[in-house]
Amino acid sequence: MPASDFIYNGRATRVVFGSGSRVHLERELLALGAQRALVLCSPEQQALGASVAEQLGNRAAGVFDRAAMHVPVELAAEARTVAVTLGADCVIAVGGGSAIGLAKAIALESSLPILAVPTTYAGSEMTPIYGLTDAGLKRTGTDIRVLPKTVIYDPDLTLTLPVGMSVTSGINAIAHAAEGLYSRDANPLTSLMAEEGIAALARSLPNIVANPSDPSARADAFYGSWLCGAVLGSVGMALHHKLCHTLGGSFNLPHAPTHTIVLPHALAYNADAAPDAMKRIARAVGHENAALGLFELARANGAPIALKDIGMREDQLDQATDLACSNAYWNPRPLERDAIRALLQRAFDGSAPKP
């Protein structure tokens, strides 16, 4: 891409990166001008949420530990009410996409600042993108109010992230950067970040599988997820994210495994329409073919490669296709229903990706 005729939207998020950096929580809370924070986490991260509240002492207004995938609107409303009742002037999201997504839903209506402490490689903490699920349909949008003001990346917090979740979370992050490379908003800076982020994750994930307690591999993966998330926060997305939002919101499939399974197939669908992006992705993952390289990265490291293995039924594929094609959105290759249906069939079966 020539270094002219582009628009880059920078996002003002403060990043504190490093081993043990969670020690700076109170300092960062006060730097936001806040005094009392509601700590958000999922039931699985209850102990960590309680630990953060204990660390903050009287700076913690309370803990809301029921964050859930795809942010049901009813849960978001309840959490906002709790924040108001407890007099919180900030929310601290501790965990993965569920906790950060819930924080965004609170901020969307209240404008409370978010301090994010991610423990996975999802990258949501670097974006102004939110999602809410109502009556089985997931609605996404973009609003600068939901972008976390500060993110603390402490690789030590990922040392206990199970290997399987580490791999799917990391490939989920790769998806953000991969689509960012062929976004209509792509520019030289985000493309540099995307390729570097993909490369960091592609080299670190096998090392995490080999040695889950390797601190350098964990830090490298966090670095890659930060870059990939920043790409997602600066450019628009296309077919891959639309498919994953449809599958997750309407069929309640797990977020990161869905991204992991669909990504190679979405890249194969768009390969001929975005050759330069595919070259950069292939180079970053060390393979001659972008789609096959990511398919093999997932398979070789024990990640699921078939929708049928994560709760999808074959009789739901036609409905998923219709939902994915129901609203017009930009994609480098025009949306073709039959081709998208075939894409989903391959993803369901766990077959290798094909154009």
N, C-alpha and C positions, 0 to 999 in steps of 0.2 A: 504494500500500500504506500503511495507517495506521501511524503511528509507535508502535505498541504490539503486544503479542502476537507477538513474534518472538524467535528465538534467533540470535545471531551468534557463530560460533566464530573468534576471532582466532588467527592463526598467528604464532609468534615467530621471524621470520626477519630478520636484520640485512641491510639493503640499502645498498650503496655505489654511488652512481650518478654518472656524469659522464665526460666526455672524458678519456682517459688514466688512468682509475682503476685499471687493472690494475697500476699501479706500487705499489699498496698490498697486493699479494698476501702478502708476508711478514708485514706488520703484522697482517693479518686472520687469517693462519694462527696466529700466536702468540696472538692474542686468543681463539682457540678453545681455547687450552691445548695445542695440538699442536706437535710438533717436526719430524716427517718425513711428507711427503705423497706418496702415489702419484698421479701425474698420469694422468688418463684422457682419451682422445680417440679419434676414429675415424681410419681410415687417411687419409682426405681432410684431416684436420687435424693430420697428423703433424708438420709443420713448426711449427705453433703450439704443440703439446704440448711439443716439444723446446725451444722458446723459453721457455716457462713454466718448465720444469725448469732451464734454464740461469739464468733470472732468480732462482730460489730457491736455486741453489747446493747446499750440503750439506743444505738443508731438503727437497730432493727425494729421495725414496727410489727413484724410478724412473719410467718412462713405460710405460703399457699402452695401445698405440695400435690396438687392434682392436675398439673398440666398434662394434656393429652394430644395425640397426633391429630393433625388437620384442624385443630382449634374449633371445636363446636361453639356455635354462637352463644348457647346457653351458658357454657362454662366461662366464656369471655365476659359475659354480663355479670356473672356471679363474682368473678375475680375483680372486676372494676368496682363493684359494690364493697367488697372487702377492703380494697385499697383506700376508698373514701372513708369508710367507717373507722379504719385504724389510723387515719390521718397521715398516710404515707405521702411523701413529696417526691418519691423516686421509686422505681422498681429495679431489682437486681435479678436478672435471669441467670440461673445456674443450671447448666446441662446442655442438652442438644436442641434440635429444632422445635420440639414441643414447648419447652420452657421459653425459648426466645420468641416463638410465634405467639404465645400467650401474652408475653410482655408487649409485643407489638399491638395486639388487640386492645390492651389497656391503654396504651399510648395514643392509639388512633382516636379514641373518644375523649381522653382526659388530657393529652399532651404532657403527661408525666415523662420525665427523662428516663432513659433505659441505660443501665450499666450491665453489660453482658459479660458473663464468665463462661465461655463455652467449654464443654468437655468432650465434644465430638468434632469431626471435620466437616460438618454440614455447610458452614459458611454463611448461614442466614444472618449472623450478627453483623455482617458487612453490607447489608442491603436495606433499602427502603421499601421492600416488597413484603406484603402481608397476605395471609390467606385465612379465610373463615369458611366453615362448613355448616350449611343450613339445610335440613331435610335431604341429606344425601348429595347435595351439590356444593362443590367447593368454589368459592369466589375469591379471586385474587385481585390485588390492586397495588398501586404505588403511592406512597405518601411520605414526604420527608419527615413527618412527625414520628414515624415508627423506626427510623434509623437510630440505632443505639449511639449515644453520645460518646461513650467510652467502652472499649473492649479490653479485657485483661486476658491475654493468652498465656496460661501457665501450663507448659507441657507436662508437668508432674501430674496434673489432674486427668491426663489421658492414659496414664500408665496402667490403670485398672479397666480401661475400656476393652471389653472382650475382643479377641482377634477378629471374629466374624463381623462384628459391628464396626470395627476399625476399617476393615476392607470396604464394606458397603458404604460407610460414611465417606471414606476417601474417594471412592468412585463417584458418589453423589457430587462431591466438590468438583471433580474433574468435569462433570457434565456442565457445570456453570461456565467454566472456562472454554470448553469445547464449543458450546453454542455461541459464546461470546466472540469466538474467532470468525464466525460467519454471520453475526448479527448485522443488520443494516446500520447500526450505530457503531460498529467496530471502528477503532482508530489505532494509530501506531502504539500508543501507550498501553491501552487495554490488551492489545495483541501480544505485546512483550510480557505483560503480567500473566496472561493466559498461558502462553507456552512455558514460561518458567514455573508457574504453579502446577501445571500438568506434569512436567518433568519431575518436580520435587515429590509429588505424590506417587508417580509411577516407580520411582526408585526407592521410596521409603516404605511403601506398603509390603513388598516382599520381605524387607528387613524386619518389619514388625511381626509378620507371620513367623519368621525364623526365630526371633527373639522379642517377645512382647514387652519386655522390660528394658529394651535398649533406649536410653534417654535421647540419644542423638537422632534415632529414627523417628521417635515421637515428636521431637522438635521440628524435624524436617517436614513431617506430615502436617503439622500445625502451620508452618510457614507456607506450605503449598495451599492449604485450605484458606488461609487468609488472602492470598493472592487471587485464588479462584473466586472467593466470595466477593472480593472487591470488583472483579470483572462483572459479576452478576449485578452488582449494585450500580454499575455505570452504563450498561448497555441493555438493549431489549433481548428477549428470548424468542424461541420459535417452537417448532413441532415437538421436540423432545420434552420440553417443560409442559407444554399443553397436554401431551399424552399422559405424563406422570401425574399432573394435577387431576386429570380426569380419572385415572385409575385409582389414585389414592382417595380422592374426595368422594367418588361415587361407589367405589367397591371396597373401601376401607383397607386397601393394601398398605403394607408398611412402606414408609417414605423412601428410605435409603436403598433397600433392596429393589424397589420398583425402578428407581433411577438406574441402578446398576444393571438391571436386566434390559431395560429399554434403550439405554444409550447407544450401544453398538448398532442397533437396528435403525435408530433415528439417524445416526451418522451415515449409514449405508444408503438410506433413502435420499439424503442430501448430498452425497459424495460428488456426483457429476456437476451439481450446481454450485459447489463451493470447493473447487480443487485446491486453491491456495491454503484454505483453512485445514483441509485434510492432510496436506503435506506437513504443516506445522504440528498437527496432533500426532501424526505418525512419527515424526522426528522426536517429539517429546517422550513418546512411549517406547521408542527404540524398535519400531516395526515398520515394514514397508507399506502397510495398509492400516489406516486409522481405526476403522471399524473392527477389523479382525484383531488388531493389537489390543484394543480394550476388551473385546470378548475373551481373548486369551488371558489377559491380566486378571479378569474376574475368575475365570475357570481355574487357572493355575493356583490361585490363592484361596480357593475354597468358597467363593461367593456363589450365591444362587444365580443361575442363568436362565431359568424358566419361570414364567408367571404361574404356571400350574403348581409350582412348588411353594408359592407364598400366598395361596388362598384364592386365586382367580379360577373361575369356572369357564369352560370352553363355551358354554351357551351364553356367556356375557360378552363375548368378543364383538358381536354385531352391535350391541348397544353401546359399547365403548367406542367403536368406530363412529357411530352416529354422533355421539356426544363430542368427540374430538373434531369432527368436521362441521359441527353445528354453527359455530361463529367464525367469521372470517378473521384471520390474523396473519401477520407476515411470516413467510418462510422462504428460504432461497429457492426451493422447488415448489411449484403450486401444489395445493392439497388435492390428492387424487384418492377418492374413497376406496377403490379396489386395491390400490397399492398400499394404503394405510391398513386396510383389513388384512392383507397378506403380511405386512410388517408385524402386526399384533399376533398373527398366527405363529410366525416364527418365534416371536418372543415368548408366546405361551408354551410352545413345544421345547424351547431351549436349543433351537437350531442355530447354525452359524448365520451371521448377518449376510444379506445379499441386497444389491441395489433394487 
